[in-house]
C-alpha cells in the first residue's frame, strides 16, 4: 500500500465516521442546537434565503 492509498483510506474512514455522527446538513446527531421545531426550521430557512427576522 502506498502513502497515497493510506491517506485516501484514512480520509474515507474519517468521512464515514462524520456521516455516522452528523446529519446531512452538518449538525451533530442529537444536538440541542439542531432546529428541531417548526419555528426553528422556518427561521433557519429564512436566513438561508437572505431574509431577516
C-alpha positions in Angstrom: 0.0 0.0 0.0 1.4 3.4 -1.0 1.3 6.5 1.1 -1.4 8.0 -1.1 -3.6 4.9 -0.6 -3.1 5.1 3.1 -4.1 8.8 3.1 -7.2 8.1 0.9 -8.2 5.2 3.2 -7.8 7.4 6.3 -9.8 10.2 4.7 -12.6 7.8 3.7 -12.7 6.4 7.3 -12.9 9.9 8.7 -15.7 10.9 6.3 -17.6 7.7 7.2 -17.3 8.4 10.9 -18.5 12.0 10.3 -21.5 10.7 8.4 -22.4 8.3 11.2 -22.4 11.1 13.8 -23.8 14.1 11.8 -27.0 14.8 9.9 -26.9 15.6 6.2 -26.9 19.4 6.9 -23.8 19.1 9.2 -25.4 19.2 12.7 -24.2 16.6 15.2 -26.9 14.0 15.6 -28.9 14.6 18.8 -27.5 18.1 19.1 -29.6 20.6 21.1 -28.7 23.3 18.6 -30.4 21.4 15.8 -33.5 23.3 14.7 -35.9 20.5 15.6 -39.1 22.6 15.9 -41.1 24.2 13.1 -40.2 27.8 14.2 -36.6 27.0 14.3 -36.6 25.4 10.8 -38.6 28.3 9.4 -36.1 30.8 10.9 -33.2 28.8 9.6 -34.8 28.7 6.1 -35.4 32.4 6.1 -31.7 33.1 7.0 -30.6 30.9 4.1 -32.8 32.8 1.7 -31.4 36.1 2.9 -34.5 37.3 4.8 -34.3 38.8 8.3 -36.5 38.1 11.3 
